[in-house]
Amino acid sequence: MTQPPSQQPPGGFGAPQDSPHGVPQPPAQPPQAPPAPQGPPPQMPPTPPPAAPAQGAPAGYGYPQQPGAQPQPGYGYPQQAPGQPGPYAQQPGPYAQQPGPYSGYPTQPQYPGAPTPPPSGGSGGFFKGKTAVVIGAAVAALLVIGGGTYFVLSGGEDDKKDDKNVSKSEDPKPTGSESIDQGDGEGTGREGNDDLNAGRKPGESKALFLIQNDVDLPRGGASQFGPWVVGDTVVKAMYREVTGYSVTDGKKKWSVPFPTDVCSAATNPTQDGKIVFGLKDGLTDRADCQNLQMVDLASGKAGWKSAIPKGTGFASMSDFTLSISGNTLAAGGTGNSYGFSMADGKQIFKGPTSGCKPFAFAGGPRLLAAASCPTSDFDKPKHQLSEVDPATGKPKWTYKAPEGWEIDKVFSASPVVVSLTQRKPEKKWTIIALDDSGKLRSTIDGGKDKFAPRCGGAFVVFGQNLEGCSGVAAGGDTFYMSTEPDTVRSPNHVVAFDLKTGKEKWRSASGGERGMTVLGMEGEEVLVYKDASYDKGGEVASIAPTGGEPKSILKHPASTAEIESSFFTSKTAYADGRFFLLSGRVSAGNDAEEKKTKTMMAFGK
């Protein structure tokens, strides 16, 4: 039985450290005059026993996600994950019912002992808070980083490249294929005499292919979106192009060019493989992420185009994040939210313009909207989470978070598992479970463990990525989360929590000298990824619903371990017995090095 709600806000995982990259993000909208009290009082989750403060630890392990008996539409970031299993339709990394691939965002250190980047979008709690930086001389603006691992500055040569004469009215058209290294020494991905599978031992899976960059990028490089797996195609997007590759040999099947930069993407596609990308509305640094382009990932063809209406005042400075649920694309930003039909791109609803305003959505089996409500105190934000009708945007139910607590992430849409953070008077983080009517079900009791959900996303200004986390999954009455290893080469655990009580059910140890992270669910089993080291390949494994030791599914070859472990801020997908590893960002010091930068790698039997 769930404990009765406490009069104090939840705080199940202790106080976090400040983000090393900046200060916490303010509430999703500026303070407003408080309205007259109405509706029921906030539901207060029970306060679990105090836990040890979460500390940043070396980031030595990865964060992948999902397969199925039949190839199904993949999703990215994760993901989200990433990004964001087999028998279920279209869920990103953090959701229980996930599509073909398991997408996520493994953490790869830039140097030995690099700290684990905090999940994005949070404002305190275990996640260490939302990454931000103050910019501008005339007007100071708070910029929030979705991925939280780097800043991109433009200028000089970047501006010259960005000012290339590209027609904004040009319709994207698909192009043909390319050759890459398939592990037989015949591809162009690496040197001709360098066989990926040379020295592969019995029982090890094959390195299917390694793809290197073939795109001329701006000086600051570019982020990659994906990977999504749809049937026999694995898809990624970068800079001004989305590309589909064969899942078996990595050969390019098609590509769709864009007139401007890709600046955002929905975490997961529709069940039939359609997804929407956010594109810049111009070629200069002042361009906004306002344009929408639908692409059919199954056929490699561009579909409808649309645009998110421009906001005014403070809201005009916000970027939008994209989420798909059913036949609806939801776009959320500070002060503005919209719904578009996935069939033709027409706007089907607009969020409220007063009172509690949605600032981000999470898609999948439910469309969930996180909203910021009027408050007279900047340090006491008022947030709420609603399930909304994808066709109308109207709420079906609403959960009101305790005052001072912010909706940080949605770890699962079905069952509903949500991350909440508090910035003041002290920084705290907690996870709650809601029932199908939005009522508090339980608060997860984290004990003294340190946990490491990894939440990636694109660069977001005054906005928030609500979904796309890996290292977490939920199915039935159980929530699963990976603990944080003590060091780069330390083991860790996957802990299962009972959603009815919030208590631990069991834990499974990774064993050896490496950690593992949750990918998602495949049926009733939990899929995990054991990270690669410089001398040992990664491994995909499953854990039974009753716990026990992980059972190996794919054991990646030691001969390519150094390559696998060097992917920085990588995103992953697992589908139909194949594991895909995507570099989160592609950049180099010069054009020659840029063309040698690895972008994606795959393993299989």
Summary of the structure (lengths in Angstrom):
residues: 605
radius of gyration: 22.1
end to end distance: 45.2
largest distance: 73.6
contacts: 2509
relative contact order: 0.20
helix: 4%
strand: 38%
